[in-house]
């Protein structure tokens, strides 16, 4: 099965090409992404980490309070905050009062701050990393950041607007249907390399960006949600950048 076949399935399931295209929102170019403020990258790290294992709707509803509590994620301001000010967040009702997640933000502030020093900005570092090596970027985030492994890393990249795929259930089932022997929840380097290679092949075959390839693959199977419902859900959980 070629990606053309997968695309055709998605078109049929979503009621036509026009309806499917409504779900393929624009993706930032490398140049556009490199100009995003580093505060937004830190914010989306925080958002993805807080959503992990928690109710996403609660986090989205509280997000304006997160922004207020963490000074709109001003990297320098947060980086130079004393430890006791960080600890005080465990009693701040504006945020999730979980020290592990608060500490992750504290440590990722340093990660963003020093990476920006080395690359001109954290945005430029993310924007310049090739999409054909997304798994390499995810490995770097996991190793050098805090609590950015697994799906958290994938969603962080999607939230900041990086052109990327996700390893959702439907995406992985589409890849497995093509005859690739990988786990349902790929985490090993071997399985993730297979996923990356499939997306690289699809990109070469179609010229489509990785984000759209990922969405089309997901829409080609699984539960066939109404297009308008998906659009409303996408708006509800959209990144705040």
N, C-alpha and C positions, 0 to 999 in steps of 0.2 A: 504493500500500500504506500503510495506516494503522499506527500503533504497535500497535493491537489485533491486527492480522495478525502483526506481528513477535512480539508476546507469545505468541500462539497457537502459532507455530512453536517458540518456546523451550520452551513447556509440553510439546509433543509430543516434542521431542528429549530432554528431561530426564525423561520418564516420568511426567508429570502435574504439576499445579499445586503439589501438596504437595511434591514433590521439588524443583521449581524454587525454591520459597520457602525451602527449606533453604539455598540458595546466596545468598539476599538478606539478608545479615546487617544488623543495625540500624546506622543512620548517626547520628552525633552531631548534636544540635540546635545551633543557633547559640549558645545560652546555655551548653550543655555544653562546646562547643569553646573558648569564650572563657575557660573556667576551667582549661584545661590549662596546665601549667607551661611557660614558655618554653624550659626545658632540653630538653623533649621535641620541640619544633619544631627546635631546633638539632641534636638527635640524629638526627631523621629526615632533615634535610638531609644530614648526614654519611652516613647509611645509603644514601640514594638516589644520592649522588655516588660512593660507593665501589662500589656495585653496577654502575654504568655501565661497560660494557666489561669486566666482571669476572664471575667465577662467583658467582652469588647465594647458593648453598649455603655456600660458603666464608665469605662475609660474615656470613650468619646464624649459622653455627657459632662464629665468632669474636666475635659481638656482645657477649657479656658482658665480654670482654677490652677491647673498645673502650670500653665504659661505665667500666670500671675505669681505663683509661689516661687518659681525658679527664674524670675527676672527675665522672662521671655528667652530663656536659655542663652543668655549672654555668656559666651565661653570664658572670657577673661574674668568677669565678675565672679562666676562660679568657681573658676580655677583657684582664685586667691581667697576664697572663703575659708575661715578657720574650721577645724574639725567639729567644734561644739555647735556651730551654726548648721552643719550638715546633720548632726545628731538630733537637732531640734525638730527636723522634719518628721521624726517618728511620732510627734504629737500634733502635727499640722493636718487638720481635717481637709485641707484643699487637695491633698495628694493621697496616694495609697501609702499608709503608714507601715510599710514593710521595709525593715532596715536593709535586707538583701538587695531590694530593688533601688533603694535610695543610694546605697553604697555603689551599686553598679553605675548609676549616673555620675556620682562623684569621680569614680575611676575613669569612666569614659570621657569626662571633661578633660582629664589629663591626656588621654589618648588623642582626642580631637586637637587639643592645644599644641601638642608636640608634633603631630603629623602635619599640621598647618605650617609650623615653623620650618619643617623639612621640605614641603612641597609648594609653598606659597599660600595655600589654603587647603582645608580638608576637602572642600568641594572639588578643587582641581585634582586632588589625589583620586577621588572616586570617579570623576568624569573621565580621567585619562586611562583608567584601567580597562583593558579591552573586554568587550562583551563575550568574545570567544573564549575567555578564561574566567568566567564568572565563578567557577568553583575555586579558582585560585584566590580570588578576592574574598570569597566567603571564608576560606581557610585562614586568610590573613586577619580578617575581622575577628574570628574566633580566637586566634592565638594572641593578638595584640589588644583587642578590646575585652570588655567584660560582659558575659552573658549574651553574646552575639552569635552563638553557634546555632546550628539547626535551622528550623523554620524562622526563628527570630531574625537571623541574618537576611534571609530571603525577603521577609516582609519589610525590613528596614530599607533595603535597596528599592523595593517597589514604592514605598512611601516617599522616598526622597526624589523619585522620578528617574532613577537609573534604568536604562533599558535592560530588562532582565526577565528570566523565566522563574516560575515557582514550581515546587515539587508537590503540588496538590494531588489529591487522590486521583482525580480524573485525568490530569496531565500524565501521571505515571502509568495509569492503566492504558492510555493511548499509546505510550511508548512500549509497554509490555505487549500490547496487541500486535505490534510490528515484529515480534519475535525476540525481543531483548530480555534476557534473564536477569532481572534485577528485583530487589526487595520492594514491597509495597511502600515502604518508608525508607528510601535510600539514604544512608548515612556514611557508608564506607567510601573510601577514595575510588575504589573500583567501580561501584555503582554510580557514583556521581560523575565519574569520567564518561561512562556510557551515556548518561543523560546529557552532559555537555556536548558530546560528539553528535548526538541525535539533533540537538538544536543547531549546532554549527552546520550540519548537513542541510537541515530545513532552511536555514538562512541563506545558504549558497544556492539552494534550489529555487527559492521564491523571492529573495531580496527583501522579505518582510523583516521588521525589527523583532527582537526576541520577545518583547512584551506581548506583541500581537500574536506571534506564533504560539506562545504559552496559552493565551486566552482562547484562541481558536481551537487548540488541542483539547482544552477543558470543555468548551461548548459542544464538541463533537460527540460527547458521550455523557453518561451520568444522568442525574435528574434534570429534566428539561424545564428550567424555570422560565417564566414569562419575561420577555425582553424589558418591558417597562419596570418590572419588579427588580431586575438586575440593575438597571440604570439608577433607580431610587436607592438601592443598597449601596452601589458604588459611590454615590454622592454622600450618603450617610457616613461611610467609613473612609472617605477620601483623606489624603494627607493634607496637612494644614500649611502647605507651601505653595 
